[in-house]
Amino acid sequence: MSDAVQKLEEKLAFMQAEITAMSDELYAQQKEISSLRHEIDKLNAKLKHSQMDSGILNSAEDTPPPHY
């Protein structure tokens, strides 16, 4: 086998290993992002429920005070 072909095969094997490692890392990151989004949704729902229970409204929902 020629030297050039052997070098190309080595590079290909290295690149395949790197792609596999990056793919695994990307999958782990996507799982973590999904989990974090779920937690944010739960916290938003809890906050909204807490605001409704305490009578706190968003500033957009507040009625302006009467003017004299």
N, CA, C and O atoms as a GROMACS GRO file, in nm:
protein
  272
    1MET      N    1   0.085  -0.117   0.000
    1MET     CA    2   0.000   0.000   0.000
    1MET      C    3   0.089   0.124   0.000
    1MET      O    4   0.191   0.129   0.070
    2SER      N    5   0.050   0.220  -0.078
    2SER     CA    6   0.135   0.339  -0.086
    2SER      C    7   0.124   0.421   0.043
    2SER      O    8   0.027   0.410   0.118
    3ASP      N    9   0.225   0.500   0.064
    3ASP     CA   10   0.232   0.584   0.185
    3ASP      C   11   0.119   0.687   0.188
    3ASP      O   12   0.062   0.713   0.294
    4ALA      N   13   0.086   0.743   0.073
    4ALA     CA   14  -0.019   0.845   0.066
    4ALA      C   15  -0.155   0.786   0.102
    4ALA      O   16  -0.233   0.849   0.173
    5VAL      N   17  -0.183   0.667   0.053
    5VAL     CA   18  -0.311   0.601   0.082
    5VAL      C   19  -0.320   0.570   0.232
    5VAL      O   20  -0.425   0.586   0.293
    6GLN      N   21  -0.210   0.525   0.289
    6GLN     CA   22  -0.210   0.492   0.432
    6GLN      C   23  -0.235   0.618   0.516
    6GLN      O   24  -0.310   0.614   0.613
    7LYS      N   25  -0.173   0.730   0.477
    7LYS     CA   26  -0.195   0.856   0.550
    7LYS      C   27  -0.340   0.901   0.539
    7LYS      O   28  -0.399   0.947   0.636
    8LEU      N   29  -0.398   0.886   0.420
    8LEU     CA   30  -0.538   0.922   0.401
    8LEU      C   31  -0.630   0.835   0.486
    8LEU      O   32  -0.727   0.885   0.544
    9GLU      N   33  -0.600   0.707   0.494
    9GLU     CA   34  -0.681   0.617   0.576
    9GLU      C   35  -0.670   0.651   0.725
    9GLU      O   36  -0.768   0.642   0.798
   10GLU      N   37  -0.550   0.691   0.768
   10GLU     CA   38  -0.532   0.732   0.907
   10GLU      C   39  -0.612   0.858   0.937
   10GLU      O   40  -0.677   0.869   1.041
   11LYS      N   41  -0.606   0.954   0.844
   11LYS     CA   42  -0.682   1.078   0.862
   11LYS      C   43  -0.832   1.049   0.864
   11LYS      O   44  -0.905   1.107   0.944
   12LEU      N   45  -0.876   0.962   0.777
   12LEU     CA   46  -1.017   0.926   0.772
   12LEU      C   47  -1.062   0.861   0.902
   12LEU      O   48  -1.168   0.894   0.955
   13ALA      N   49  -0.982   0.771   0.954
   13ALA     CA   50  -1.016   0.705   1.081
   13ALA      C   51  -1.022   0.806   1.195
   13ALA      O   52  -1.112   0.801   1.278
   14PHE      N   53  -0.927   0.899   1.197
   14PHE     CA   54  -0.927   1.004   1.300
   14PHE      C   55  -1.052   1.091   1.287
   14PHE      O   56  -1.117   1.121   1.387
   15MET      N   57  -1.084   1.131   1.165
   15MET     CA   58  -1.202   1.216   1.143
   15MET      C   59  -1.331   1.144   1.183
   15MET      O   60  -1.421   1.205   1.240
   16GLN      N   61  -1.340   1.017   1.152
   16GLN     CA   62  -1.459   0.941   1.190
   16GLN      C   63  -1.473   0.934   1.342
   16GLN      O   64  -1.584   0.945   1.394
   17ALA      N   65  -1.363   0.916   1.411
   17ALA     CA   66  -1.366   0.912   1.557
   17ALA      C   67  -1.407   1.048   1.613
   17ALA      O   68  -1.485   1.055   1.709
   18GLU      N   69  -1.356   1.155   1.556
   18GLU     CA   70  -1.391   1.290   1.601
   18GLU      C   71  -1.539   1.320   1.575
   18GLU      O   72  -1.606   1.379   1.659
   19ILE      N   73  -1.589   1.280   1.459
   19ILE     CA   74  -1.730   1.302   1.427
   19ILE      C   75  -1.819   1.226   1.524
   19ILE      O   76  -1.921   1.279   1.569
   20THR      N   77  -1.781   1.104   1.557
   20THR     CA   78  -1.858   1.026   1.654
   20THR      C   79  -1.858   1.094   1.790
   20THR      O   80  -1.962   1.102   1.856
   21ALA      N   81  -1.743   1.143   1.834
   21ALA     CA   82  -1.732   1.211   1.963
   21ALA      C   83  -1.816   1.339   1.963
   21ALA      O   84  -1.886   1.368   2.061
   22MET      N   85  -1.810   1.416   1.855
   22MET     CA   86  -1.890   1.539   1.847
   22MET      C   87  -2.038   1.509   1.843
   22MET      O   88  -2.118   1.581   1.902
   23SER      N   89  -2.076   1.404   1.774
   23SER     CA   90  -2.216   1.364   1.767
   23SER      C   91  -2.268   1.325   1.904
   23SER      O   92  -2.379   1.362   1.942
   24ASP      N   93  -2.189   1.250   1.979
   24ASP     CA   94  -2.227   1.211   2.115
   24ASP      C   95  -2.242   1.333   2.205
   24ASP      O   96  -2.336   1.341   2.284
   25GLU      N   97  -2.150   1.427   2.193
   25GLU     CA   98  -2.156   1.549   2.274
   25GLU      C   99  -2.278   1.634   2.236
   25GLU      O  100  -2.345   1.689   2.323
   26LEU      N  101  -2.306   1.644   2.108
   26LEU     CA  102  -2.423   1.718   2.062
   26LEU      C  103  -2.551   1.656   2.116
   26LEU      O  104  -2.642   1.728   2.158
   27TYR      N  105  -2.559   1.525   2.114
   27TYR     CA  106  -2.676   1.456   2.168
   27TYR      C  107  -2.693   1.486   2.317
   27TYR      O  108  -2.804   1.512   2.363
   28ALA      N  109  -2.583   1.483   2.392
   28ALA     CA  110  -2.589   1.513   2.536
   28ALA      C  111  -2.634   1.657   2.560
   28ALA      O  112  -2.712   1.683   2.651
   29GLN      N  113  -2.584   1.749   2.479
   29GLN     CA  114  -2.623   1.889   2.493
   29GLN      C  115  -2.770   1.909   2.460
   29GLN      O  116  -2.839   1.985   2.528
   30GLN      N  117  -2.819   1.842   2.358
   30GLN     CA  118  -2.960   1.853   2.322
   30GLN      C  119  -3.049   1.800   2.433
   30GLN      O  120  -3.154   1.857   2.461
   31LYS      N  121  -3.009   1.690   2.496
   31LYS     CA  122  -3.085   1.636   2.608
   31LYS      C  123  -3.087   1.736   2.724
   31LYS      O  124  -3.191   1.756   2.786
   32GLU      N  125  -2.973   1.797   2.752
   32GLU     CA  126  -2.966   1.894   2.861
   32GLU      C  127  -3.051   2.017   2.830
   32GLU      O  128  -3.120   2.067   2.919
   33ILE      N  129  -3.047   2.066   2.708
   33ILE     CA  130  -3.128   2.180   2.669
   33ILE      C  131  -3.275   2.148   2.683
   33ILE      O  132  -3.353   2.230   2.733
   34SER      N  133  -3.314   2.030   2.641
   34SER     CA  134  -3.454   1.988   2.654
   34SER      C  135  -3.496   1.984   2.801
   34SER      O  136  -3.605   2.029   2.836
   35SER      N  137  -3.410   1.931   2.885
   35SER     CA  138  -3.438   1.924   3.028
   35SER      C  139  -3.449   2.064   3.088
   35SER      O  140  -3.538   2.091   3.168
   36LEU      N  141  -3.358   2.153   3.049
   36LEU     CA  142  -3.361   2.290   3.100
   36LEU      C  143  -3.486   2.364   3.054
   36LEU      O  144  -3.544   2.441   3.130
   37ARG      N  145  -3.527   2.343   2.930
   37ARG     CA  146  -3.650   2.406   2.881
   37ARG      C  147  -3.771   2.358   2.960
   37ARG      O  148  -3.861   2.436   2.992
   38HIS      N  149  -3.772   2.229   2.991
   38HIS     CA  150  -3.881   2.173   3.071
   38HIS      C  151  -3.883   2.237   3.210
   38HIS      O  152  -3.990   2.272   3.261
   39GLU      N  153  -3.767   2.253   3.270
   39GLU     CA  154  -3.758   2.318   3.401
   39GLU      C  155  -3.804   2.463   3.394
   39GLU      O  156  -3.874   2.509   3.485
   40ILE      N  157  -3.767   2.534   3.289
   40ILE     CA  158  -3.811   2.673   3.272
   40ILE      C  159  -3.962   2.680   3.261
   40ILE      O  160  -4.026   2.766   3.321
   41ASP      N  161  -4.021   2.589   3.184
   41ASP     CA  162  -4.167   2.585   3.171
   41ASP      C  163  -4.233   2.562   3.306
   41ASP      O  164  -4.333   2.626   3.338
   42LYS      N  165  -4.177   2.469   3.385
   42LYS     CA  166  -4.234   2.442   3.517
   42LYS      C  167  -4.221   2.564   3.608
   42LYS      O  168  -4.315   2.597   3.681
   43LEU      N  169  -4.106   2.630   3.604
   43LEU     CA  170  -4.087   2.749   3.687
   43LEU      C  171  -4.178   2.863   3.644
   43LEU      O  172  -4.232   2.934   3.729
   44ASN      N  173  -4.197   2.881   3.514
   44ASN     CA  174  -4.288   2.984   3.465
   44ASN      C  175  -4.430   2.957   3.511
   44ASN      O  176  -4.501   3.049   3.552
   45ALA      N  177  -4.472   2.832   3.504
   45ALA     CA  178  -4.607   2.796   3.549
   45ALA      C  179  -4.621   2.819   3.699
   45ALA      O  180  -4.723   2.870   3.745
   46LYS      N  181  -4.519   2.783   3.774
   46LYS     CA  182  -4.522   2.802   3.919
   46LYS      C  183  -4.526   2.952   3.953
   46LYS      O  184  -4.600   2.993   4.042
   47LEU      N  185  -4.448   3.031   3.883
   47LEU     CA  186  -4.446   3.176   3.905
   47LEU      C  187  -4.581   3.238   3.871
   47LEU      O  188  -4.632   3.321   3.947
   48LYS      N  189  -4.637   3.198   3.759
   48LYS     CA  190  -4.768   3.251   3.719
   48LYS      C  191  -4.874   3.214   3.822
   48LYS      O  192  -4.956   3.298   3.859
   49HIS      N  193  -4.872   3.091   3.868
   49HIS     CA  194  -4.967   3.045   3.969
   49HIS      C  195  -4.948   3.124   4.098
   49HIS      O  196  -5.046   3.163   4.163
   50SER      N  197  -4.824   3.146   4.136
   50SER     CA  198  -4.793   3.221   4.258
   50SER      C  199  -4.841   3.366   4.246
   50SER      O  200  -4.894   3.422   4.342
   51GLN      N  201  -4.823   3.426   4.130
   51GLN     CA  202  -4.867   3.564   4.109
   51GLN      C  203  -5.018   3.574   4.115
   51GLN      O  204  -5.072   3.671   4.169
   52MET      N  205  -5.088   3.476   4.060
   52MET     CA  206  -5.234   3.479   4.064
   52MET      C  207  -5.283   3.462   4.207
   52MET      O  208  -5.380   3.527   4.247
   53ASP      N  209  -5.218   3.376   4.284
   53ASP     CA  210  -5.259   3.354   4.422
   53ASP      C  211  -5.237   3.477   4.509
   53ASP      O  212  -5.316   3.505   4.599
   54SER      N  213  -5.130   3.552   4.481
   54SER     CA  214  -5.098   3.667   4.564
   54SER      C  215  -5.161   3.796   4.511
   54SER      O  216  -5.150   3.900   4.576
   55GLY      N  217  -5.224   3.791   4.396
   55GLY     CA  218  -5.287   3.909   4.339
   55GLY      C  219  -5.192   3.998   4.262
   55GLY      O  220  -5.230   4.107   4.220
   56ILE      N  221  -5.069   3.953   4.243
   56ILE     CA  222  -4.972   4.031   4.166
   56ILE      C  223  -5.000   4.008   4.018
   56ILE      O  224  -5.012   3.895   3.972
   57LEU      N  225  -5.010   4.117   3.944
   57LEU     CA  226  -5.034   4.107   3.801
   57LEU      C  227  -4.913   4.161   3.726
   57LEU      O  228  -4.832   4.234   3.781
   58ASN      N  229  -4.904   4.123   3.602
   58ASN     CA  230  -4.801   4.180   3.516
   58ASN      C  231  -4.833   4.327   3.494
   58ASN      O  232  -4.949   4.367   3.502
   59SER      N  233  -4.733   4.406   3.466
   59SER     CA  234  -4.754   4.549   3.445
   59SER      C  235  -4.849   4.574   3.327
   59SER      O  236  -4.918   4.676   3.326
   60ALA      N  237  -4.852   4.484   3.230
   60ALA     CA  238  -4.943   4.500   3.116
   60ALA      C  239  -5.087   4.479   3.158
   60ALA      O  240  -5.179   4.532   3.095
   61GLU      N  241  -5.109   4.403   3.266
   61GLU     CA  242  -5.244   4.375   3.311
   61GLU      C  243  -5.292   4.477   3.415
   61GLU      O  244  -5.411   4.480   3.447
   62ASP      N  245  -5.202   4.559   3.467
   62ASP     CA  246  -5.240   4.660   3.567
   62ASP      C  247  -5.325   4.768   3.502
   62ASP      O  248  -5.302   4.807   3.387
   63THR      N  249  -5.423   4.814   3.576
   63THR     CA  250  -5.502   4.927   3.527
   63THR      C  251  -5.435   5.054   3.574
   63THR      O  252  -5.385   5.060   3.686
   64PRO      N  253  -5.433   5.155   3.491
   64PRO     CA  254  -5.366   5.279   3.531
   64PRO      C  255  -5.445   5.348   3.642
   64PRO      O  256  -5.568   5.335   3.649
   65PRO      N  257  -5.377   5.422   3.727
   65PRO     CA  258  -5.448   5.492   3.834
   65PRO      C  259  -5.532   5.606   3.776
   65PRO      O  260  -5.499   5.660   3.670
   66PRO      N  261  -5.639   5.643   3.846
   66PRO     CA  262  -5.722   5.754   3.795
   66PRO      C  263  -5.644   5.886   3.804
   66PRO      O  264  -5.563   5.907   3.894
   67HIS      N  265  -5.672   5.972   3.710
   67HIS     CA  266  -5.606   6.103   3.709
   67HIS      C  267  -5.697   6.205   3.773
   67HIS      O  268  -5.819   6.197   3.758
   68TYR      N  269  -5.641   6.301   3.842
   68TYR     CA  270  -5.720   6.405   3.909
   68TYR      C  271  -5.731   6.527   3.823
   68TYR      O  272  -5.794   6.625   3.862
   0.00000   0.00000   0.00000
